Every structure is written in structure tokens, then in C-alpha cells.
């Protein structure tokens, strides 16, 4: 019944604001066209509001899940008319607030003391109001200016209802839509479910902020305010108050003399640094959450707030993504096609030549153009058509990354339309790949994995012996025997590879020490020939014994 009530509510709002007028009804299939022409919302008069205000008010009424959707759309001026994008901008930090008395009660209940005892000053009027929480300005007893973030009361219930409907729709799509299995709508909703629930825990947001602050400590790219943990609970968070110009206020940035080209390029660098260096990125970078420190206009610095949604990538996804992007930048479409097949993003029987040609057809027109000349709506449409043709599967773990990239691109378009996204990103990615596969990356990987390899390798013979005894006593079928023996051989091969990698690592470390330490170089230069022969023989014996 709860789902039905929520569905009725959504349908009511859809009718009230006549959102059907936004749909390209003439292009729909005949049954849907008839449905929309005979639907009951035609009984409602069209509101005397602009289309942007109608969409904004509808999203506000429908709650935080829909407000988030509107926030993403507000940065996509290439996909939306200017009037609609301008209206949706108010969703970024000016959602209607809830009562200040309610906010006080939540703060006092969570922190266990009256507001007057907790703060030297506390502003009853909200400083900003967003979809999940609202913020009040305050001053601590020590004189530090802070903001107090308070979770909206009852927000969990609304989100549960919306997510239930989203799961219902996702299951229907996956079951009845021909594209459903490829697009994994249930997994995408599950990923969003996890994300939105993380945003409802302000202690988690505070932890995210602390991690980002450590990652960019002393950086000239971005500043992350500190968290006061003594005043932070699940539904209340106290954070340093920051002062800057909102990123969307381009006229104010221009009046302050900010170098917008540098600012736009720094935004790209911040994104790639978070994704590839840290694998921990701010995934809610809409304009309401980004400010600019203009104390040095020639070298401006970003200031970020609202850390409820962050994203991470597994090392394999990082590597495949970086290699894909570099191949795109170099227009090596064959490597792009091969990487997609190797990563399992397209079926293994995909013809590389055909996939390469399709990617080239989509991507070639957009290179060597500034953002203002690239029509991303058309580009994305062509890319999705290519995906359908080759059964490319949606990667749920990359959904947050794609959303963040859209936000970054939208910000770049507003700040400096001439920004060359490709030439800005390519040097960073190339440097990251060099570090990852170069000597420093190898040594770091060895430092991480070598103790585990050395710890596990001596146990392998006993594990193999125990497994064979168990296999003999169990009396399995011939196929089971073959499968088990194959597994044991694979484990033994892995053990051998670990030993060989360990030996190679030791040799590389020794070479690095000899190359960098004068005492070691002097010893190597004066060591007698017979000692090198003995060392080589010992190495050969150990290497052969590991095979």
C-alpha cells in the first residue's frame, strides 16, 4: 500500500504540473501515443508558470531522490534549454527549509545540551537548505565560525518509498524490456540505494570529509574544511565555515579577476587526482557544493563542501579506465575495443574490427574541439546506440564516476567554454600510468604484496597434501578428481609465480640500493669475480627450486 500511495503521489504531481507536455509524444510508439493523448491529466489546466519552474516545483514536491536528479540536470545546459537549467539551479542549495525549532530539537537531542550552552551564537535562519539536510551558521564557544548541518526529519521514510518504487520499475525493465539485462537497472538502483543511505549518516559524511582533507592537505588545488568531531553525530554535523564565491556565480568570479582558464583546468586535475591517485572522489560536485577562494585570483583554489556521496574504484577498474581514456585521447580505437573485450564490458565474441570502426565513427568528430563546440547530447546518443549494437553492459560501479564526470564537464563549460578537456587530462593520465607501471609503482606494489606472498608460499605444500588426502578419502567422481587436480595445479603455479616474483623483487631492490647508495656502489665495484659467480649460482638454484 505504501508503494501504491507513493505511485499515486508521483502521478498526481506529474498531472498537476503537466509534465506530459515535456515528452515527445509524436515520436512515441502508437500504444503509448494513444495512452498519453487520452490520459486524465488533460483535465488539468496548464499552470501559468514557466516550464522550468514547473519542473523545479514538481521535483521539489517529489522529494530528495528527484531533487538529486534535478541537480544533475542543472549542470547540463547542452541537454536542457537555458531557462529550464536556470530554474533547476535553485535546487542546489535553496530547497524549502524545515522549521528552525525542529532543527534546534534535533541538535539538542543529539548533542545532549541546549543550543545556548553548545554555541556562543546560533542563527535560527538556515544558511542553506538542500534535499537531505539544512545548514545553520553558528559560532563555537572558542570563537570559531562553524556551520551546523541537520538531517531532515522523516527523510528515511520518503527515501525508502522512492527506492521501493525504483526497485519495482527496475525489475520490470529488466524482465520485460529487451535492453534490460544489458543495462542492469536493478544493480544500478542497488548502487544508488547504498549511496543515498550513506548520505543519511552525517558521521559517515564527516569521515569522508576528513579523508579528503588528508588527501589534499597543503594542496593548491582545493581546500576541505575541518570537522569538529565533538559536535558530530549521525544526524548532526559541525564543520568549519568557509568563505568563497559560489562556482556558478561566474560574473562575481570575473569581477574578482579570477583566471577562469586556470580554474577550469584545476577542476579537471582535481577530478583525475581523486579518481586515479586516491581512488576516493567527491561524487556530488554540483555547483551548490563548490566555492572558490579568490584571495589569489591568478591562482584560485576550489573549496568543497557536502561529502555525503563519495566514490571509489577497484584497482582493475582504475587501470582499465585509465588505459581506455588514454587510448581515446590517442585515437587508438583498436586498443579501446580490445580493452572493452578484455575487461568483459562487451561479449568476448565481439569482432574487434567492427567494434573499432563503430567507436571511431562516434568519437572522431569530437576531438580537437573546445567544449562549446561539442554537442554531448548527440555524442551520448550515438554512444548509447553503439553500446546497444554490441551488447555493451552498464558497469554499476562506474555510475557514480559517470555522474561526477558530467558535473565536472558542466562546471568546465560554464567557467571556460574554450577548455580543451583532452589536452588537459592526457598529461595527467600519462604521468599516472608511468608512476603505476614504472619503478616507483613496482616498488610500492612489492611493498604491499611481498609479505603476503612470502607468508602464504610455505603453506602451499601442506595445503596440497591435505587436499589430496581429503580427495582420496572422499572417493569423488573422475570429473571431480580432474577439476580438483586442475585447481591444485593452478594453486601450485600461483605459488611458484609468487616465489619468482619475490626473488625478482629482492634482486630489483638490491639493484636500487646499489644504484642509490654510495657505499653499496663501492662494494659492488670492488667485489671479486668469484663472489658474483657464487651469487649468480645461488640465485639460479633458488629460482629453479621455485619452479
Secondary structure, 3 states (H helix, E strand, C coil): CHHHHHHHHHHHHHHHCCHHHHCCHHHCCHHHHHHHHHCHHHHCCCCCCCHHHHHHHHHHHHCHHHHHHHHHHHCCCCCCCHHHHHHHHHHCCECCCCCHHHHHHHHHHHHCCCHHHHEEEECCCCCEECCCEEEEEEEECCCCEEEEEEECCCHHHHHHHHHHHHHHHHHHHHHHCCCHHHHCHHHHHHHHHHHHHHHCCHHHHHHHHHHHHHHCCCCCCEEECCECHHHCCCCEEEEECCCCEECCCHHHHHHCCCCHHHHHHHHHHHHHHHHHHHCCEECCCCHHHEEEECCCHHHCEEEECCCCCEECCCHHHHHHHHHHHHHHHCCCHHHHHHHHHHHCCCCCCCCHHHHHHHHHHHHHHHCCCCHHHCCHHHHHHHHHHHHHHCCCCCCHHHHHHHHHHHHHHHHHHHHCCCCCHHHHHHHHHHHHHHHHHCHHHHHHHHHHHHHHHHHHHCCHHHHHHHHHHHHHHHCCCHHHHHHHHHHHHHHHHHHHHHHHHHHHHHHHHHHHHHHHCHHHHHHHHHCCHHHHHHHHHHHHHHHHHCC
